[in-house]
Each structure stands twice: as C-alpha cells, then as structure tokens.
Amino acid sequence: NYAAANSALDTFSHYRQQLGLPCQTINFGTWGDIGMARRLTQEQRARGVIPMQTNHIFRVLTRLFIEKPAHVVLAALDWKRLQPYLYPSPFFNAFDVEFQNI
C-alpha cells in the first residue's frame, strides 16, 4: 500500500539526513493528465484535488534539489474545498494561501 511504503521511505530519508548522508523523498500529488491523474474524477476535483502542471512541478523540483529537505509533499490542493473532508484538526487550519506561491 502506498501510505505504508511512503511512510517507510520518509522515515528512512530523515534517518539518512541525520547521519549526514544524502536522501530526499517527494510525495507527489496528481500530475496534470498523465499517469493515475487521467482517472481523476469530477468528484475528486470538486473536493479540492487539483492536477499540477508539469512546468510548475519542474520549477519546484529545481528549488527542492537546492534546498534538500528530507521529505516533501508536492501537491496542488484547494484547502477550502478539501477541509470539510479532513478530520477536524488545528493542524489543517494552518494551511492557507501562503503555500500557493511556492
């Protein structure tokens, strides 16, 4: 399952960076109309899942390769639409428009 595999890789990435070794994991959202995004339903779009444009992804990847964080989630989401479907948490309330300019 994707969640378990990604969690293991994310943890491994943090561990390697703590040892001073290079490692980076990037959890991608939907890429435009390629791969699994081709099956993105209208319901998913209505809930706030937005396909990312490839040129924007490459700009962000360039930045990530320079900054080298251990773990990143790269996704385009409409938080106002998505929030009603998330477990109520102050954590998600912190997400705002500041992330739109990344």
Secondary structure as UniProt FT lines:
FT   HELIX           2..18
FT   TURN            19..20
FT   STRAND          25..28
FT   TURN            32..33
FT   HELIX           35..39
FT   HELIX           42..46
FT   TURN            47..48
FT   STRAND          49..50
FT   HELIX           54..67
FT   STRAND          71..74
FT   STRAND          76..77
FT   HELIX           79..82
FT   HELIX           83..85
FT   HELIX           90..93
FT   HELIX           97..101
//
